Amino acid sequence: MKNWLNLNNNIPWETGYQSTNSNPVYRHTDEPSQWEATGRVIFNCYGNGQAIDIRIMETDSDKQHQYNITIQDGKLKARVSEQIK
C-alpha cells in the first residue's frame, strides 16, 4: 500500500542543475497541497506586496527550504524549493 503521508512520493519534484561540483542542489515544485519543514523561519516581503519569501533553515543541518508566494493575474502562485545537497 502506498504511504500517502510521504511527501517525497506524492509531490512532483523537479531537481535543478546538478553536476559533480554543484553545491547546493535544490529541487522544487509548484502549488504543493502539503509541505512540511522545521527550523528557523526568515520572512521577506517585496514588490509592493506582490511577493512573499519564506525561508526555513533546518536546525540540525545546513540545509534550507524556501517558499515563494507571488500574485500573478490576480491569483496566488506558490513554489517550494528544498535543498537536497
N, C-alpha and C positions, 0 to 999 in steps of 0.2 A: 504494500500500500504506500502511496506517495505521501511524504510528510509535507502537509500544506502549510505548516508554520516555518519551514525552512526557506528563508528569503532568497538564498542563493539559487534554489531550484525554481522559484516562481517569478522572479524578476528577470526580464530580458536584458541582461547586462551587455554592454559593448565595451571592449577593452581598448584603451588608447594605444598609441605607438609604443612598441617595446622592442629593445634590442639588448645585446649583452651588457651595454654600458648605461642603459636607461635607469634613472632613479630620480624621483619617484615615478611609479607607474600607477595610473588611475583607471578605473572602469566607471561607466556612467549609464544611466537610464533616464528616460523621460517619463514624467507623470506616474510615479510609482503609487500604488494604492496603499502600501505599507512599507515603512522603513524604520529601522531601529539603530541607535548608536548611543554610547555613553561616554562622557568625558567633559572637558571644559568647553563651554559654549562661547563663541565670539560672534557678535551680531552686527551687521553693517547695512545701512540704507543708502541708496544713491539714485541719481537720475530723477530728482524731484518727486520721490515717492513711487517711481516706476519699477524699482527693483530692490530686492532684499537678498543679502547673502548671509547664510548661517554656516559657520564653520565649527565643527566639533573635534577637538583634539583629544585623542584617546589618552587616558591616564596611565595605562600600563604598557604603552608602546609609543613610538614616534609617528604613528600613522594618524591620518586625519580624514574626516568626512566633510563634504561640502554640499549644501543645499541652496540652490539658486532659484528664487521665485521672481518672475517678471510678469508684466502685463502686456499682452500682445493682442491687438484687435479687441480690446475690452474684456479679454479672458485671462485668467491666471494660468501661467505656464510654469512648470517645475522641472528641474533637473537635479538629480542626486549623483554625486561623484564620491567614490571612496578609494582611498589609496590601498593598493594591493601589494606594493613592493616599496 
